[in-house]
Amino acid sequence: MSSKKSRAELSGIHVVVIDDNEDARTIMKMVLEAHGAFVIVAASARDGLATLGQIAPDIVVVDLTMPTEDGYWFIGQLKAQRRDGGGSPPPAIAVGAVGEDESNTAMRAGFDAFVPKPVEVDRLCEAIQRLASKKS
Protein backbone atom coordinates (compact mmCIF):
# COMPACT_ATOMS: atom_id res chain seq x y z
CA MET A 1 0.00 0.00 0.00
CA SER A 2 1.47 3.34 -0.97
CA SER A 3 1.56 6.27 1.42
CA LYS A 4 -0.60 8.40 -0.88
CA LYS A 5 -3.24 5.68 -1.06
CA SER A 6 -3.14 5.27 2.73
CA ARG A 7 -3.50 9.00 3.30
CA ALA A 8 -6.53 9.14 1.03
CA GLU A 9 -8.07 6.08 2.68
CA LEU A 10 -7.74 7.43 6.25
CA SER A 11 -8.49 11.04 5.43
CA GLY A 12 -11.16 12.36 7.78
CA ILE A 13 -11.38 9.18 9.90
CA HIS A 14 -11.43 9.88 13.66
CA VAL A 15 -9.52 7.31 15.71
CA VAL A 16 -9.06 6.88 19.45
CA VAL A 17 -5.92 4.90 20.35
CA ILE A 18 -5.86 3.34 23.84
CA ASP A 19 -2.52 1.97 25.01
CA ASP A 20 -0.70 2.15 28.35
CA ASN A 21 2.70 2.32 26.61
CA GLU A 22 3.59 5.95 25.88
CA ASP A 23 5.91 5.06 23.00
CA ALA A 24 3.26 2.88 21.36
CA ARG A 25 0.65 5.66 21.71
CA THR A 26 3.00 8.25 20.27
CA ILE A 27 4.05 6.10 17.33
CA MET A 28 0.50 5.04 16.44
CA LYS A 29 -0.69 8.65 16.67
CA MET A 30 2.12 9.91 14.42
CA VAL A 31 1.71 7.13 11.87
CA LEU A 32 -2.08 7.34 11.64
CA GLU A 33 -2.00 11.14 11.41
CA ALA A 34 0.62 10.87 8.66
CA HIS A 35 -1.90 8.68 6.82
CA GLY A 36 -4.67 11.28 7.16
CA ALA A 37 -6.54 10.22 10.31
CA PHE A 38 -7.50 12.48 13.21
CA VAL A 39 -6.17 10.77 16.35
CA ILE A 40 -6.80 11.14 20.08
CA VAL A 41 -4.88 8.97 22.53
CA ALA A 42 -5.71 7.60 25.98
CA ALA A 43 -3.27 5.99 28.43
CA SER A 44 -5.70 3.50 29.98
CA ALA A 45 -8.92 1.66 29.31
CA ARG A 46 -10.70 3.84 31.87
CA ASP A 47 -9.38 7.05 30.23
CA GLY A 48 -10.44 5.66 26.86
CA LEU A 49 -14.02 5.20 28.08
CA ALA A 50 -14.02 8.75 29.43
CA THR A 51 -12.79 10.02 26.06
CA LEU A 52 -15.59 8.16 24.28
CA GLY A 53 -18.02 9.90 26.62
CA GLN A 54 -16.92 13.20 25.09
CA ILE A 55 -16.43 12.35 21.42
CA ALA A 56 -17.78 9.84 18.92
CA PRO A 57 -14.84 8.44 16.93
CA ASP A 58 -15.15 6.33 13.82
CA ILE A 59 -12.78 3.65 15.18
CA VAL A 60 -11.15 2.68 18.48
CA VAL A 61 -7.77 0.91 18.57
CA VAL A 62 -7.19 -0.86 21.91
CA ASP A 63 -4.15 -2.63 23.34
CA LEU A 64 -5.28 -5.90 24.89
CA THR A 65 -2.63 -6.09 27.61
CA MET A 66 -2.76 -3.14 29.99
CA PRO A 67 -2.42 -3.10 33.77
CA THR A 68 -5.54 -2.91 35.93
CA GLU A 69 -8.25 -2.72 33.23
CA ASP A 70 -7.17 -4.37 30.00
CA GLY A 71 -8.60 -4.32 26.49
CA TYR A 72 -11.10 -7.05 27.32
CA TRP A 73 -12.41 -5.02 30.26
CA PHE A 74 -12.67 -2.00 27.95
CA ILE A 75 -14.69 -3.79 25.25
CA GLY A 76 -17.04 -5.26 27.85
CA GLN A 77 -17.64 -1.85 29.39
CA LEU A 78 -18.06 -0.21 25.98
CA LYS A 79 -20.62 -2.75 24.81
CA ALA A 80 -22.50 -2.55 28.15
CA GLN A 81 -22.55 1.28 28.16
CA ARG A 82 -23.77 1.52 24.61
CA ARG A 83 -26.35 -1.20 25.15
CA ASP A 84 -27.67 0.59 28.24
CA GLY A 85 -27.64 3.95 26.46
CA GLY A 86 -29.22 2.69 23.26
CA GLY A 87 -26.38 3.70 20.95
CA SER A 88 -24.07 1.47 19.00
CA PRO A 89 -20.37 1.52 19.87
CA PRO A 90 -17.74 2.47 17.33
CA PRO A 91 -15.92 -0.45 15.70
CA ALA A 92 -12.98 -1.56 17.85
CA ILE A 93 -9.65 -3.01 16.75
CA ALA A 94 -7.71 -5.11 19.26
CA VAL A 95 -3.93 -4.92 19.18
CA GLY A 96 -2.11 -7.76 20.87
CA ALA A 97 0.44 -10.52 20.87
CA VAL A 98 0.62 -12.66 17.77
CA GLY A 99 -1.40 -15.81 18.06
CA GLU A 100 -4.53 -17.37 16.67
CA ASP A 101 -5.89 -17.93 20.18
CA GLU A 102 -5.52 -14.24 21.06
CA SER A 103 -7.22 -13.20 17.83
CA ASN A 104 -10.11 -15.61 18.36
CA THR A 105 -10.51 -14.55 21.99
CA ALA A 106 -10.56 -10.88 21.02
CA MET A 107 -13.18 -11.45 18.33
CA ARG A 108 -15.39 -13.46 20.71
CA ALA A 109 -15.08 -10.66 23.29
CA GLY A 110 -16.61 -8.19 20.83
CA PHE A 111 -13.75 -6.65 18.90
CA ASP A 112 -14.34 -6.11 15.19
CA ALA A 113 -10.75 -6.78 14.08
CA PHE A 114 -7.41 -7.93 15.46
CA VAL A 115 -3.97 -6.62 14.49
CA PRO A 116 -0.98 -8.50 15.92
CA LYS A 117 2.03 -6.89 17.55
CA PRO A 118 4.42 -5.72 16.43
CA VAL A 119 1.89 -3.63 14.54
CA GLU A 120 2.39 -3.42 10.78
CA VAL A 121 1.28 0.03 9.65
CA ASP A 122 -0.31 -1.17 6.41
CA ARG A 123 -2.30 -3.84 8.23
CA LEU A 124 -3.59 -1.38 10.85
CA CYS A 125 -4.48 1.21 8.21
CA GLU A 126 -6.31 -1.40 6.14
CA ALA A 127 -8.33 -2.53 9.18
CA ILE A 128 -9.24 1.06 10.06
CA GLN A 129 -10.26 1.86 6.50
CA ARG A 130 -12.31 -1.33 6.14
CA LEU A 131 -14.21 -0.80 9.41
CA ALA A 132 -14.75 2.90 8.79
CA SER A 133 -16.20 2.18 5.34
CA LYS A 134 -18.60 -0.39 6.85
CA LYS A 135 -19.75 2.21 9.38
CA SER A 136 -20.56 4.79 6.68
Secondary structure by P-SEA (a helix, b strand, c coil): ccaaaaaaaaccbbbbbbcccaaaaaaaaaaaaaaccbbbbbccaaaaaaaaacccccbbbbccccccccaaaaaaaaaaaaaaacccccbbbbbbcccaaaaaaaaaacccccccccccaaaaaaaaaaaaaaac
